[in-house]
C-alpha cells in the first residue's frame, strides 16, 4: 500500500482560521487511520491517504470547499486577514483571485504571500516574503519579510499605489524571475538583496 501526502489550504474567506464542521468531517474521512494530521507554519494541513483513493478524496474535499495544493517547496496559499472591514471594502473577491493565481507554484524555497485588507495589517504582512496591502482603491506591495531566526527582517515597501489589475501580473513576474535565477536553495529574501526587482518589473 502506498500513501500519498496532500497539502490542504485553510479556507481563505475567513482569513484561514476557521473550518466548518463538514470540512473537518471530510478531512477525517480520507485520512489513513495510521497517520496524523499536521498543521504547518504556512496554515496548511498535511494529511496522508492511500494513493489509490486520491482522485475520490480530492473530489470530496473540493465539495466541502477545501483546496488541495502541492506539498513541499511551493508558493503557499495566501495568508490573509479576517476582512474585518467587510468583504467588499477589504477586497475579499480580489484576495480569492490572487490566492488562485499564486498558490502552488514550484520555487526553490517555500514562499509566504500575505494579504491585508487595510493598513491595520492584522495578517502581519511585513512578516511575509511578499505581501499585498489594500489602501482604499489601490494596493501597496511589500517584499522581503523573513521573521524566522535570531535576525528577523521586515518586508519593505516595493511598489505603492498599484491598480488592482496590475497586482497579480507583477507578483507572478517576480516569482517566475526568482525561480529561474535563484542560486540553488536561495531564500527569496536573500535573492532580492542581490537583484534589482524594479528593473525587472519595468522591463
Secondary structure, DSSP 8 states (H G I E B T S, - for coil): --EEEEEEE--GGGTT----HHHHHHHHHHS-TT---EE-TTSEEEEEEEGGGHHHHHHHHHHTT-EEE--SSBB---EE---TT-HHHHTHHHHHHHHHHHTT-B-SS-B-EEEESSTT-TT-GGGSSEEEEEETTEEEEEE--B--SSS-B--EEEEEEE-HHHHHHHHHHHHHHHHHH--SS--HHHHHHHS-HHHHHT-
